[in-house]
Amino acid sequence: MKKYILMTFISFVFLGCTKEITLKQAPYDSQISIESLITPGEYPKVYMNKTLPYLTVDVINSLFFARNASITMTDDNSVIQFHADSVFNYFQCEYIYFYLGNKIIEVNKTYQLNIDYNSVNYSGSATTNQPIVLIDNIDYVPNFLDLSGEHEGITLSFQDNPTVGQYYRFEMRRFADSTAYKPSGGKTPCINGLTVPVKEIGRTIYSDQNTNNLGLTITFEPSFKHKEGDETYIFLQVLDKNAFDFFDQIDRQKQGLFNPFIEPTFIKFTQFKNAFGCFSAYSLSDSVKFIYPE
């Protein structure tokens, strides 16, 4: 009887009443994130966003975008002016916002990025002198295991450039219809009946440290679902160290989320003294056609 009374009392204490509380957002100063990767033959883009308070209710891309920034990119002979622009992302069902330059990037030039936003200046430099490294072979792996679990992959084999300090990343381009979707996000209603261009970028940047001038193979996990016979075009990016330093932090942070034995990584300022991100240059190999076997 005493046990029954005690259990009833405990249940009353923990379940007998509830109270809703409203959390108030503490004073918050946004941090700026800048990402601009330039490559010869293309118009430059600058993705400039701000962080939002934790308790923000409707988190959409337009809220992150740092509007009304003044941006220029200069070399020895010219000035590139930027204006705000956007493209519709059919998989997110919303617009992606960025600043677009009005001149094409050239090879073997050093560019100075200058941004003025809310009375604060952000600056950096990047040189478009990365070597073009050709892809020797592409293969499909039905199953391979990493920290994210077991999944399919695509492997790229190539010969490392003899110059020390190369950083490599995978890029895939293709057209996709409603059968393609990200497993983490599910299918989107915005792509029904359409075929849209898709660019997939590898999450990890691989350094040639201790493997200089050797044959290398990297493995990439496709972001989107696909079907047998889907046609793609694959490129190999060669990036500079500024890109590696920033994206390596992000990759290590993600690894820490999956493995409790890895020391947590906190994203820090790298190239910019007062903002997250990077202003970097990269080269792009010739494309290699790849058709999914399954």
N, C-alpha and C positions, 0 to 999 in steps of 0.2 A: 504494500500500500504506500509506504514511504517512497519507494522507488518510482511509483506511478505519479505521485504528487510532484516529485522532483523533476521528472521528465516533462510534466505539464507546465511547470514553472519555467523551465529552460526554453520550451517551445514558445511560451508567451513572451519571454524576454526578447528572443531573436526574431519571432515572426508576428508578434502581436501588433506591432505598429511600424509604420514607415513614414518617412518624411522626405519630401523633395527639397533639395537645396539648389540654388542658382550660383554657379561659379562666375566670378567676375574676372574679366581679363585684366591682368596686371599691365602696367605701362610697358610698351613694347617698341623697340627700335628695329626696323627691318634691316636685314643684311642683303647686299646686292650680289647676284650671281651673273657672271659674264662668260659666254662661251662663243668663240669665233674661231673656226677652223677654215683656213683659206687654202686653195689649191689652184695652180695655173689653169687658165682656160675657163674659169667659172666666176660668176659675180659673187662677191663676198657677202656673207650674212653675219649679223651679230645678234645672238639671243641674249637679251638682258632682262632679268627677272628679279623680283624682290621676294623675300620670305614673308609669310603671313603669320599672324598670331595663331596659337594652337587652337583656340576656340572658334576660329572662323567657321561659319556654318556652310555656306555655299562656296566650295572651293572649285573654281573654274579657271581656265587658262588666262582669261582676260584680266583677272584680279592679280595674277602674278606679274604680268607684263609691266615693265618700268617705262611708262609713257613720257613723252616730251623730252627725251634725251637728245643732246646735240652730239653727233658722232661724225668723225672724219678719219680717213686712213690715208696716209701719205707715203710716197717714196721720194727719191731724189728729184723726180721730174713732174709729178702730178699729184693731185688731191682727189680722193674719192669721197663723194658726199653720200650720206645715208638718209633714207626716209623709212617711216614705219610701214610695214606690210604684213600680210598674213596669208596662209593657205589653209584650206579645210582638210582636216584629218578625218577620213571616213571611218576609221576604226575607233577613234575617240568620240566621234560625233560632235566635234567642236573645232574652232579655229586654233591654229598655232601662230603665235605672234613673234615678229622679229624685225630687225632693221636691215634693209637691203641696200647695197652699194650700187652706184651708177656706172662703174667701170670694171672691166674684166681683170682679174689678177694675172700677172706675168711671172715667168720663171726667172730665177736667179736675181730676185730683188728683195730688199729689206723694207718692210712696211711698218710704219708707226701708227698704232691705234690710239686715238684720243677721244675720250668720252667726258662730257660735262653733264651731270645730272644732280639736280637739287643742290647746286652750289658746291658739288664735290667733283674732283677730277679723277679719272681712272685712265691709266696709260700702260702700254706694253708694246713689244716689238716681235716680229716674226720674219724669218727669211725663207724664201721658197727655193731652197737648194737641195731638197731631199732627192736621192737617187731613185730611179724607177726600177723596181725589182719585179721580174717576170715570174708568173706562176708556172711551175713545171708539171704539176699533176694535181687533180682533184678527185677525191674518192668519197663514197658515202658509207657511213658506219651506222648500222641499224640500232646498235646499243653500245653506249659507253658510260662509265660511271664517274661522276665528280661530286662536289659538295651539294649540288642541287638534286642528286639522285641519279637514276638510270634513264637515259633518253638517247635519241638519235643524234647524229652529228655529221658534219661535213668537214673533211680534212683538206688542207692546202699544203703542198710541198713546194719548196723553193730554195734557191741558193742565196745565203746571206751575202750582202754586199761587203767587200773587204774593209770598208771604212768602219771604224769602231763607233758605236753609238747609234744603232738603228732601232726603231721601234715600229712594230708591225701590228696591223689590225685588219680584220676581214670586212668586206662589204659585198652585199648581194642586192641586185636589182631585178625586179620582175613585175609582171602585171598579175593582179589578184582579183578574184570575184568573191562571192559570199561563202565559198567553201573554205576560204582562208580566214583565220582568226587567231588571236592570242589565247592560249589555254587559260592564262590567268584572268583574262577579261571577258571571255565568252564571245559569242557572235554579236554583231552590231546591226541594227536595223537600217543604218545609213548607207550600207553598201549593196543592199538588195537590188538585183537587176543591173548592177554596174560592174565594170572592170576598171580598176584604178591602179596607178603605179605605186609600188611599194619598195622602199629601201630599208634593208636590214643591216645594222652595224654591229660588229662584234663588241661584247661588253668588255672583254679583256684586251689590253695592249701588251704585246710580248716584246721583251727586250732581248737583244742579241748578246747580252753580257755573258762571257765565258763560252760563247758559241760562235765567235766571230769567224766569218768566211766559211762556215760549215753549211751542210744541207739541213734545213729546218722543216718541221711539220707542225702546224697548229690546227686545232680542232674548234669548230664553231657550232653552237647549238642554234638551229633556226628558231626565230621568234614566232613565226606564224605556221599554222597547220597548212598542209599541202596535200596534193593527191598525185598518184602516179602519172607521169607524163608532163607535169608542170615544168615549164621552161624558165630558166633563170640565167643571169649573167653575173659572174663573180669577179671581184677585183681585190687586189692587195694594196692596202694603204701603207706608206712609210711616213711616220710622223716624227715630229721633233720632241725634245725632252720636256718642253712645257706641257704638252698634251699628256705625255706619260706620267709626269709627276701628279697631275690632277686626277686623271682617270684611274690611276693605280690606287689612289686613296679610296675612291668609290668602290672599286673591285674588292679591296681588302675589307671595307666596311660590310659589304654584302656577305663575304665569306665568314665574317665574325657573327653574323646573324644565324648562320647554319651550324657553326661549330663552336660549342661553348669553351673549347680549349684554346681558341685563338684570341689573342688580346684584342679588345675592342679598338676600332679605329675611328677617330673623330676628324671630320673634314676640316682642314685648315687652309688659310690663305697660302698660296704658292707663288704664282707669278705676280699677281696684283697684291699690293701692300694693304689694300682696304676692301677687297672683294674676293669671293670665291670664283673659281673658274680658270680659264686660260685663253690666251690668244696665240694660236699655233698655226703652223704650216704643214702641209703633207703633200706627197706625190701619190699618183694613182697609176696602177699597172694597166696594161691592156686587159680588156675583159676576156673571160673564158666562159664559153657556153656550158651549162650544166643542166641536165634533165633528171628530175627525181625518179629513181627506179621503183619507188613504192610510195 
